[in-house]
């Protein structure tokens, strides 16, 4: 297959591209720099996209978006929303102007759609929650509706906490945990719905190939864990104590609004649609997943 990818240089994209190439696919990154022999040019903020070179693409994977980590100033929130909603809307509008657009689009979304929902089990059939992330994610997915209405198969991957020692939440947690400064955040009872980077890559490939999969798909493992459980397992894998909790007020002081939306929020999500398509998780167990990720990372580093 010929597959185009936005966000090819990000945490997920940089792993997805070589994975797909190894599988025999032709992969073309969609890049901001002027088009070269190995890329398709776009600049969504200037309304530019080289659709001519998208004409014979079998699937498009849309991963680009502003990093949500960091203090959420008004400007940061504007960038988060624009990079998801406006950019996705622009991309879909341009695809619909093509005579022969890619028949499949796999678009990143997030479990932030559900908001803070306590202990409730959440599936793709549940309504969205409230708050900034829930609002942005609902608009993000809605930006693909025009493509769906015109017959393009769109899969909106509601991605959970992506575990990778090379970036994201896990990378930021490793140093304090390795020096014995790790601990629960808040009361530790909030649920974290997670996925290893390896399984996420597998899910993207599965979404591309499974032609009856469409719409929202929860990209998480079947068993969410509480923050306290996650902390205990990470400490065990690293052979370190986890005795220094971060109280909720300290998290809010350090991270502002982001603390409530990401660190203290509880989202217990089930991958119902993935399980119905018999997707096989490589890392359904947290301890085995963390051990495998960190062992592989240490092997590469050495």
N, C-alpha and C positions, 0 to 999 in steps of 0.2 A: 504493500500500500504506500501511497504518497501522503505524508502527514505534515501539516504546517503547525507551528507552535509559537504562540506569543508567550512572553515571559520565559524564554528558553534559558536565560542566564540566571534565573532565580534558584532558590533552594530546591524546588520540585523540578523545574524545567531542566536544570543542569544534570539531574539524574535521569530524567525521562528521555532526553534526546539520545544519549549513548545506549540506553536500554533498548529503545526502538530500533536504532541502527543495528545493534547486535542481533536483533530478531529478523533482520533482512529488509526492513522498511526504509524507504527514502524519506528523510526528515529534513524539512526546510524551516529554519527559524524565521520568524517575522520580527524584524529589528528596526530600531530607531535610526541607525546610521543609514546612509545612502546605500541602496541595493548593491550587493556584490554578487559574485558567482554562487555563493552558498546561502543567500538570504533574500527575503522579500521585504521591501521597504514599507514602513508605515510611520506616521506621526499623527496619532489620533487628535492631538491638541491643535494641529494645523489642518485637520480633516484630510489627511493624506494616507492612501493605501494603494499599493500596486496590485490591483485585482487581476491584472493580466496574467501574472504568474501564479495566481490562485486557481486558474481555470480548470486545471486537471488534478486538483488535490482531492483525495478521497475523504479526508477528515481534517478538521481544524481543532486543535486543543488550545483553549484560551485561558492562560494562567496569569496574565499580567495584572498588577494592582499595587497600590501604595502599601508599604509595610505598616501594619497596624500597631506595632510595638512603639513605645515612647509615650510621652505625655501628650494628651489630646487637647492641644490648643485649638482655637477656632480655625486657624489655618490648616492644622494637621487634619482635622475632621473634614474640612472642605476637600483636601487632597484625597483622603480615603474614599469619600463619596464619589467625587468626580472620576477618579481612576477606575472605579468599578462600574458605576451606573452610566455616566456619559460615554465612557470609552466603549463599553459593551454595546450600548445603543448605536454608537457610530459604526462599530464593526458589523453588527447585524444589518444595519441600513445599507452599508456598502455591499454586503453579500447579496442582498435582495436586488441590487442593481445589476448583478451579473447575469448573463444569459445561462450559465451553467455553474451555479455556486456549489461549494462542497456539500455533499448530502448529509454529512454528520458534523455536529459541533459538540465537543465536550468542554463545558464551561465551568470554571471554578466557582464555587459558592462557599458557604460556611454554615456550621451549626449555630453560629450567632443568630441565625434566622429565628431560633426558638426562644431566645432570651433566657432569663433566669427562671427556671421552672422547678427548683427543688428536687424532690425524689420522683417526680412523674416520669414514666416511661414515654419516650417520644418517638414516633415514626413519621414517615414522609407524609402521612395523612393528617397530621396535627397542624393546627393553625400556627402562624408566627407569633412571637412574643412582642414585648414592648422594649423601648430603649433605642439608643443610637444604632448599635450593631444590627439589631433586628430590623429596624427601619431600612438601613442601607442594604442589607442582604435581600430583603423583599423587593426593593427597587432594582437591585442587581439582577435578580432572576427575572423580574418583569421585563427588563430590557431585552431579553431574548425571545419574548413572546411573538414579536413580529416574524422572526425566522421560523418559529414553530408553525405559525398560521400559514406560512407559505410552503410548508411541506419539508422543511429541513428538520432532521432528527436532532433535537437538542437534549443533552444530558446535563443537568445542573448538579454537580458534585458538591454536596454539603459536607465540607471537609472539617474534621475534628482537629484536636491538638496533634500536630504532626511531630513525631519523635524522630529526631536525627541529631547525632553529635556534631554535625556540620553547620547547624543553624537552628533558629527557632527557640522554643522554650527550653528544650532539653539542653542545648548547648549553653544557654545562660545559667542553667542550674548546676552544671557539672562542677565548676570551680568551687563554689561555696560548699557543695556536698563533699567534694574530695578532701577539703581541709576541715571537715567536721562542723561546718556552720549551716548545714541544711536542716530544714524542719518544715512542719506544716504551715500553711498560709491560712490565717483566720482560724476558725474552729476545725478546719480539715474535713468537714462533713459534705462540702460541695462536690458534686460529681464532675469528673473530667472524662469526656468521651475522646478517645485517642486512637491513633493509627500510626504504625511505623512508616517511615518513608518508603521502605521496600513494598509494603502492602498497598500504599497509595499509588505507587507506580503501576503495580499490578491491576489495581482497580481502574485506572485510566485506560490501560490497554484493554481490559475487559469491557469497558464502556464503549470503546471504539468498535470492538468486534461483535458485541451483542446487539443485533439490530432491532430487537424488540424492547430494549431498555430505553426509556424516554422520560424526561422530566426530572423532578428532584430525586436524588439518590444519596442516602446518608453514607458518607465515606468514613466509617468508624468501625472498630471491632465490635463483636456482639456483646461484650461485657465491659461497660464503663466501670471506673473505679473512683472512689472518693479521693480527695487530695491527701488525706491521711494514709490511705492504702498505697497511693502512688509514692508518697514520701518514704514509707517503710520499705517498699520493694526496691526503690532506687538506692537507699542506704545499704540494703542487703547486698545488692549487686556490686556496689562499690566498696563493701566491707567497711563502712563508716557509720558512726552514730548519727542520729537525726534528732537532736535534743534542743535545737534552737528555733522555736516557732517564730513566724512573723505575724504579730497581731494584725487584725483587720485595719485598725487605725494607722499602723505603721505602713501597711501596704498602700492605703489611700494617701498618706502623706508623701510617700515615695513616687507613686505612679498616678495619682489623681483619679479621674473618671475611669481610666483604663483598668484600674484595680478591681472595681466593682463589675465591670463588663467582662473581664477575662479571667482574673485570678480568683475572685470570690464568688463568681456566678456558678450556678449549678445547672448542668445540662446533661441529662441522662438519655442518651440517644441510642436507638437500635437500628441496625442496617437491614431493615425488613426486605427491601427490594433486592439488595445484593444477595441475601440468603435465598430468595426465591429463584434467582438465576444460578444458584449453586456455585457461587464464587467461593474459592478455597483460600482462606487466609493463611499466610505463611507464619504470621506472629499473632495468634489470637490470645496468647497468654502474656501478661505484662513482664513477668520476670524473665521468661525465655526471650521475649522480644528485646528487652533492654540488654540482656547479656549478649545476644547475638550482635546487636548494633555496636555495642562498646568494644567487644572483642575484635570485630572486623575493623573498627576505627583504629584501635591500638595497633593492629597488625599492619595497616597501611602506614600509620605514623612512624612505625619502627623500620 
